[in-house]
Amino acid sequence: MATTIVKLQVFPECNLNKHKLRNGFGSSNSSSGVFGFGQNFGGLCLKKCRAFKSEDGGDVKEKKLRNLKKNEVKVQRENGFWSNFRNVLLGNFMMGSKLDDEYRQAVVRVDEVLSKIAVQIGRYIVTMMSTGVILAIGFQMSGGDSQMDALIWYSWLGGVIIGTMIGANWVLEDYCREGPRNVVITGSTRGLGKALAREFLLSGDRVIVTSRSPESVQATVKELEENLKEGIANAVGSSLTKLSQAKVVGIACDVCEANDVQRLANFAVSELGYIDIWINNAGTNKGFRPLLQFSDEDIKQIVSTNLVGSILCTREAMRIMRNQTKPGHIFNMDGAGSGGSSTPLTAVYGSTKCGLRQFHGSLLTECKRSKVGVHTASPGMVLTELLLR
């Protein structure tokens, strides 16, 4: 048999006008926070309550206690380090009762990165403990020989340093690089430019190759696509994920012509959306011989390709990178004569590289405090067709 009781329900002051008091108890104009029988009676009404017994015959109070205990167990299970860290971040930066979606995603990202870093640290500790065991075994086998002990110590220390450097490189590669990079490389159908395009592509980046010859561009794109397929077939885990995002496309471009360079820039934006890295690798030499043996056409082509082409490409790359949200980096290829030293038999080539060094210094001042980075790449003497010819 169920017992019926009276339930007292208190309404906030702002809701008093919406709820009429029943059976003549008090007035709705009483002060907030005080309730009783009389004029100070505030927002009090009578309401019929259900029975003490639940439908399954159990006691309501005991059932509530069981639910509270279940909730406590659930809270204890979720009371881990990363949960506490996430709650601190969410609690400190809450704006009102809602959190910005962008900030919530950032917190989740931080949570994931810290978890992965913790895993890497754990692996490092296990590795150090393992090497410690190997070190102890080595001391036992040395029989107390001081020279052997010193050799073991130095070998262990060298292994730790090298392993730390390799591990740090892996961590930086995984956590400091977000997604594939968009790369444009001029003069990339042969030699150093082609090798750069292949390395970027096999690192999971999206690459645009260029050359004056449309046939060379098509052949290079086809060859690099075959290299990418081979890389995907042999990749596993995170490497496979990176390579699945890589792609290579190409367009014919004569860097000496401003219209061609602008067309290359528009093509890059339409294909990739934005540019992370632009490498001005296109260059020519026309052989090693005295200046008197260079024709007018040779001189024009060397200066136009090496100096004018780099200037035109740098200008278009800067225009794109200044208008995009992400920062970008421009690389101009260094060469013999860039430091002002003499370059006999390659006087024209050396003068263009020296001009690029001055061009680079000027741009460093112009691009200061901007999101466009201007750099010089110095690969040194590389056995390519340009050098051997």
C-alpha positions as CSV (number, residue, x, y, z in Angstrom):
1,M,0.0,0.0,0.0
2,A,1.6,3.3,-1.1
3,T,1.6,6.3,1.2
4,T,0.9,9.7,-0.3
5,I,2.8,12.8,0.9
6,V,2.9,16.5,0.1
7,K,5.9,17.8,-2.0
8,L,7.0,21.4,-1.5
9,Q,8.3,23.0,-4.7
10,V,10.1,26.3,-4.7
11,F,10.2,28.5,-7.8
12,P,12.8,31.2,-8.5
13,E,11.7,34.8,-8.1
14,C,11.6,35.4,-11.9
15,N,9.1,32.6,-12.3
16,L,6.7,33.6,-9.5
17,N,4.3,35.4,-11.8
18,K,4.0,32.3,-14.0
19,H,3.1,29.9,-11.1
20,K,0.0,30.8,-9.1
21,L,-0.2,29.7,-5.5
22,R,-2.9,27.3,-4.7
23,N,-5.3,26.9,-1.8
24,G,-4.7,30.5,-0.6
25,F,-1.2,30.0,0.8
26,G,0.6,33.4,0.9
27,S,1.2,36.0,-1.7
28,S,3.5,35.9,-4.8
29,N,5.1,39.3,-4.0
30,S,7.3,38.0,-1.2
31,S,11.0,38.4,-1.1
32,S,13.3,35.9,-2.7
33,G,15.1,33.3,-0.7
34,V,12.6,33.3,2.2
35,F,9.6,31.0,2.3
36,G,7.1,30.2,5.0
37,F,3.4,30.5,5.9
38,G,2.4,34.1,5.8
39,Q,3.4,37.2,3.8
40,N,7.0,36.1,3.4
41,F,5.8,32.9,1.7
42,G,7.7,32.9,-1.7
43,G,6.8,30.7,-4.6
44,L,5.6,27.8,-2.5
45,C,3.0,25.3,-3.8
46,L,1.6,21.9,-3.0
47,K,2.0,19.0,-5.3
48,K,1.1,15.3,-4.9
49,C,4.0,13.0,-4.8
50,R,4.4,9.3,-5.9
51,A,4.7,6.5,-3.4
52,F,7.9,5.7,-1.5
53,K,7.9,2.2,-3.0
54,S,9.1,1.8,-6.6
55,E,7.3,-0.3,-9.1
56,D,9.6,-3.2,-8.6
57,G,9.0,-3.2,-4.9
58,G,12.5,-1.8,-4.0
59,D,13.1,1.0,-1.6
60,V,13.6,4.4,-3.4
61,K,16.3,5.5,-1.1
62,E,18.3,2.3,-1.4
63,K,18.0,2.5,-5.2
64,K,19.3,6.1,-5.2
65,L,22.3,5.0,-3.1
66,R,23.1,2.2,-5.5
67,N,23.0,4.6,-8.4
68,L,25.3,7.0,-6.6
69,K,27.8,4.3,-6.0
70,K,27.8,3.3,-9.6
71,N,28.4,6.9,-10.6
72,E,31.3,7.1,-8.1
73,V,32.9,4.0,-9.7
74,K,32.5,5.5,-13.1
75,V,34.1,8.7,-12.0
76,Q,37.0,6.8,-10.5
77,R,37.6,4.9,-13.7
78,E,37.7,8.1,-15.7
79,N,39.9,9.8,-13.2
80,G,43.1,9.3,-15.2
81,F,46.0,11.7,-15.9
82,W,44.9,12.6,-19.4
83,S,41.3,13.0,-18.3
84,N,42.3,15.4,-15.5
85,F,44.6,17.3,-17.9
86,R,41.8,17.6,-20.4
87,N,39.3,18.8,-17.7
88,V,41.8,21.4,-16.6
89,L,42.1,22.8,-20.1
90,L,38.4,22.7,-20.7
91,G,37.7,24.3,-17.3
92,N,40.2,27.1,-17.5
93,F,39.1,28.2,-21.0
94,M,35.4,27.8,-20.8
95,M,33.5,30.8,-22.1
96,G,30.1,30.8,-20.4
97,S,28.6,27.3,-20.6
98,K,29.7,26.5,-24.1
99,L,33.1,25.8,-25.6
100,D,34.2,26.9,-29.0
101,D,34.4,24.0,-31.5
102,E,37.8,25.1,-32.7
103,Y,39.2,25.2,-29.2
104,R,37.6,21.8,-28.4
105,Q,39.3,20.3,-31.4
106,A,42.6,21.9,-30.3
107,V,42.3,20.4,-26.9
108,V,41.7,16.9,-28.4
109,R,44.7,17.4,-30.6
110,V,46.9,18.3,-27.6
111,D,45.6,15.3,-25.8
112,E,46.5,13.0,-28.6
113,V,50.0,14.5,-29.1
114,L,50.8,14.3,-25.4
115,S,49.6,10.7,-25.3
116,K,51.9,9.8,-28.2
117,I,54.8,11.7,-26.6
118,A,54.2,9.7,-23.4
119,V,54.4,6.5,-25.4
120,Q,57.7,7.6,-26.9
121,I,59.1,8.5,-23.5
122,G,58.0,5.1,-22.2
123,R,59.7,3.3,-25.1
124,Y,62.9,5.4,-24.5
125,I,62.9,4.3,-20.8
126,V,62.5,0.7,-21.7
127,T,65.3,1.0,-24.3
128,M,67.6,2.6,-21.7
129,M,66.8,-0.2,-19.2
130,S,67.5,-2.8,-21.8
131,T,70.9,-1.2,-22.7
132,G,71.7,-1.0,-19.0
133,V,71.2,-4.8,-18.8
134,I,73.5,-5.3,-21.8
135,L,76.0,-2.9,-20.2
136,A,76.0,-4.9,-17.0
137,I,76.5,-8.2,-18.9
138,G,79.4,-6.6,-20.8
139,F,81.1,-5.6,-17.5
140,Q,80.7,-9.2,-16.2
141,M,82.3,-10.6,-19.4
142,S,85.2,-8.1,-19.3
143,G,86.5,-9.7,-16.1
144,G,87.3,-6.4,-14.5
145,D,89.7,-5.2,-17.3
146,S,89.7,-1.4,-17.0
147,Q,90.4,-0.9,-20.7
148,M,87.5,-3.1,-21.7
149,D,85.3,-1.3,-19.1
150,A,86.2,2.1,-20.6
151,L,85.5,0.8,-24.1
152,I,82.1,-0.5,-23.1
153,W,81.3,2.8,-21.4
154,Y,82.2,4.8,-24.5
155,S,80.4,2.5,-26.8
156,W,77.3,2.6,-24.6
157,L,77.4,6.5,-24.4
158,G,77.9,6.8,-28.2
159,G,75.0,4.4,-28.8
160,V,72.8,6.5,-26.5
161,I,73.7,9.7,-28.2
162,I,73.1,8.4,-31.7
163,G,69.9,6.6,-30.7
164,T,68.6,9.8,-29.1
165,M,69.3,11.9,-32.2
166,I,67.6,9.3,-34.4
167,G,64.6,9.1,-32.1
168,A,64.3,12.9,-31.8
169,N,64.3,13.1,-35.6
170,W,61.5,10.6,-35.8
171,V,59.5,12.4,-33.1
172,L,59.9,15.8,-34.9
173,E,59.0,14.2,-38.2
174,D,55.8,12.8,-36.7
175,Y,54.6,15.6,-34.5
176,C,55.9,18.8,-36.1
177,R,54.7,18.2,-39.6
178,E,51.0,18.4,-40.2
179,G,49.9,16.7,-43.3
180,P,51.6,16.7,-46.7
181,R,53.6,19.7,-47.9
182,N,52.8,21.4,-51.3
183,V,56.0,21.8,-53.3
184,V,56.8,23.5,-56.6
185,I,60.2,22.7,-58.2
186,T,61.3,24.4,-61.4
187,G,63.7,22.5,-63.7
188,S,62.7,19.2,-62.1
189,T,62.6,16.8,-65.1
190,R,66.3,15.9,-64.7
191,G,69.3,16.1,-62.4
192,L,69.0,17.6,-58.9
193,G,65.5,18.9,-59.4
194,K,64.2,15.5,-60.4
195,A,65.9,13.9,-57.4
196,L,64.3,16.5,-55.1
197,A,60.9,15.9,-56.6
198,R,61.3,12.1,-56.0
199,E,62.4,12.6,-52.4
200,F,59.5,15.0,-51.6
201,L,57.0,12.7,-53.2
202,L,58.3,9.6,-51.3
203,S,58.0,11.6,-48.1
204,G,54.3,11.9,-48.7
205,D,54.3,15.4,-50.2
206,R,52.4,16.8,-53.2
207,V,54.8,17.9,-55.9
208,I,54.5,20.0,-59.1
209,V,57.3,19.4,-61.6
210,T,58.1,21.8,-64.4
211,S,60.3,22.1,-67.5
212,R,60.4,23.9,-70.8
213,S,59.6,20.6,-72.7
214,P,56.0,19.3,-72.3
215,E,57.3,15.8,-73.3
216,S,59.9,15.8,-70.5
217,V,57.2,16.9,-68.0
218,Q,54.9,14.1,-69.0
219,A,57.7,11.5,-68.9
220,T,58.9,12.6,-65.5
221,V,55.4,12.6,-64.0
222,K,54.8,9.1,-65.3
223,E,58.2,7.9,-63.8
224,L,57.5,9.5,-60.4
225,E,54.1,8.0,-60.3
226,E,55.6,4.6,-60.8
227,N,58.1,5.3,-58.0
228,L,55.2,6.3,-55.7
229,K,53.3,3.1,-56.5
230,E,56.4,1.1,-55.6
231,G,56.7,3.0,-52.4
232,I,53.1,2.4,-51.4
233,A,53.4,-1.3,-52.2
234,N,56.4,-1.6,-49.8
235,A,55.1,0.8,-47.1
236,V,53.4,-0.1,-43.8
237,G,51.9,1.8,-40.9
238,S,52.4,5.5,-40.8
239,S,54.5,5.5,-43.9
240,L,51.6,4.0,-45.9
241,T,49.3,6.8,-44.5
242,K,51.8,9.5,-45.6
243,L,52.3,8.0,-49.1
244,S,48.5,7.7,-49.6
245,Q,48.3,11.5,-49.5
246,A,51.2,12.1,-52.0
247,K,50.7,13.1,-55.6
248,V,52.7,14.5,-58.5
249,V,51.5,16.7,-61.4
250,G,53.4,18.7,-64.0
251,I,53.2,21.7,-66.3
252,A,55.5,23.0,-69.0
253,C,57.0,26.4,-68.1
254,D,59.8,28.5,-69.4
255,V,61.0,30.5,-66.4
256,C,62.5,33.2,-68.6
257,E,58.9,34.2,-69.7
258,A,56.8,36.1,-67.2
259,N,53.5,34.8,-68.7
260,D,54.7,31.2,-68.3
261,V,55.7,31.8,-64.7
262,Q,52.3,33.3,-63.9
263,R,50.6,30.4,-65.5
264,L,52.7,28.0,-63.4
265,A,51.7,29.9,-60.2
266,N,48.0,29.8,-61.2
267,F,48.3,26.1,-61.9
268,A,49.9,25.4,-58.5
269,V,47.1,27.3,-56.7
270,S,44.4,25.5,-58.6
271,E,46.0,22.0,-58.1
272,L,47.2,22.4,-54.5
273,G,45.3,25.4,-53.0
274,Y,48.4,26.8,-51.4
275,I,52.2,26.4,-51.5
276,D,54.5,25.5,-48.7
277,I,57.8,25.3,-50.6
278,W,58.9,26.8,-53.9
279,I,62.3,25.8,-55.2
280,N,63.9,27.7,-58.0
281,N,66.1,25.0,-59.4
282,A,66.0,25.8,-63.1
283,G,69.4,26.8,-64.3
284,T,71.9,26.4,-67.2
285,N,75.6,26.7,-67.8
286,K,76.4,26.1,-71.5
287,G,79.8,24.5,-70.8
288,F,83.2,25.5,-69.5
289,R,85.0,27.9,-71.9
290,P,86.3,31.5,-72.1
291,L,83.8,34.3,-72.3
292,L,84.9,35.1,-75.9
293,Q,83.6,31.6,-77.0
294,F,80.1,32.3,-75.6
295,S,77.5,33.4,-78.2
296,D,75.0,36.1,-77.7
297,E,72.3,33.4,-77.4
298,D,74.3,31.5,-74.8
299,I,74.7,34.6,-72.6
300,K,71.1,35.6,-72.9
301,Q,69.9,32.1,-72.0
302,I,72.2,31.7,-69.0
303,V,71.3,35.1,-67.5
304,S,67.6,34.7,-68.3
305,T,67.3,31.3,-66.8
306,N,69.6,31.6,-63.8
307,L,68.9,35.2,-62.7
308,V,65.8,36.6,-64.4
309,G,64.0,33.3,-64.1
310,S,64.7,33.0,-60.4
311,I,63.6,36.6,-59.9
312,L,60.3,36.1,-61.8
313,C,59.5,32.9,-60.0
314,T,60.3,34.4,-56.6
315,R,58.0,37.3,-57.3
316,E,55.1,35.0,-58.2
317,A,55.7,32.7,-55.2
318,M,55.7,35.7,-52.9
319,R,52.4,36.9,-54.3
320,I,50.8,33.6,-53.6
321,M,52.3,33.1,-50.1
322,R,51.4,36.6,-48.9
323,N,47.7,35.9,-49.7
324,Q,47.5,32.5,-48.2
325,T,46.9,31.7,-44.5
326,K,49.8,29.4,-44.1
327,P,53.4,30.6,-44.3
328,G,55.6,29.6,-47.2
329,H,59.3,29.2,-48.0
330,I,61.2,30.1,-51.2
331,F,64.6,28.5,-52.0
332,N,67.0,29.8,-54.7
333,M,69.8,27.5,-55.7
334,D,73.3,28.6,-54.9
335,G,76.3,27.9,-57.1
336,A,80.0,28.7,-57.9
337,G,80.7,32.4,-57.8
338,S,77.9,33.3,-55.4
339,G,80.4,34.5,-52.7
340,G,82.1,36.8,-55.2
341,S,85.0,34.4,-55.9
342,S,86.4,34.1,-59.5
343,T,84.9,31.5,-61.8
344,P,87.2,31.2,-64.8
345,L,85.6,29.5,-67.8
346,T,82.2,30.0,-66.3
347,A,82.2,33.8,-65.9
348,V,78.6,34.3,-67.0
349,Y,77.3,31.5,-64.8
350,G,79.2,32.8,-61.8
351,S,78.0,36.4,-62.3
352,T,74.4,35.2,-62.2
353,K,74.9,33.2,-58.9
354,C,76.6,36.3,-57.4
355,G,73.6,38.4,-58.4
356,L,71.3,35.8,-56.7
357,R,73.3,36.2,-53.5
358,Q,72.6,40.0,-53.5
359,F,69.0,39.4,-54.5
360,H,68.7,37.1,-51.5
361,G,70.1,39.6,-49.1
362,S,67.7,42.3,-50.4
363,L,64.7,40.0,-50.0
364,L,65.6,39.1,-46.4
365,T,65.1,42.8,-45.5
366,E,61.9,43.1,-47.6
367,C,60.3,40.0,-46.2
368,K,61.2,40.7,-42.6
369,R,58.3,40.2,-40.2
370,S,56.3,38.6,-43.0
371,K,55.1,35.0,-43.4
372,V,57.3,34.4,-46.5
373,G,60.7,32.8,-45.8
374,V,63.5,33.4,-48.4
375,H,66.4,30.9,-48.4
376,T,69.4,29.8,-50.3
377,A,70.1,26.1,-50.9
378,S,73.7,25.2,-51.4
379,P,73.9,21.6,-52.6
380,G,77.6,21.8,-53.6
381,M,79.0,20.0,-56.6
382,V,76.6,17.4,-57.8
383,L,77.3,15.0,-60.6
384,T,74.4,15.9,-62.9
385,E,74.1,16.4,-66.6
386,L,74.5,20.2,-66.1
387,L,78.0,19.6,-64.5
388,L,79.2,16.8,-66.8
389,R,78.1,18.6,-69.9
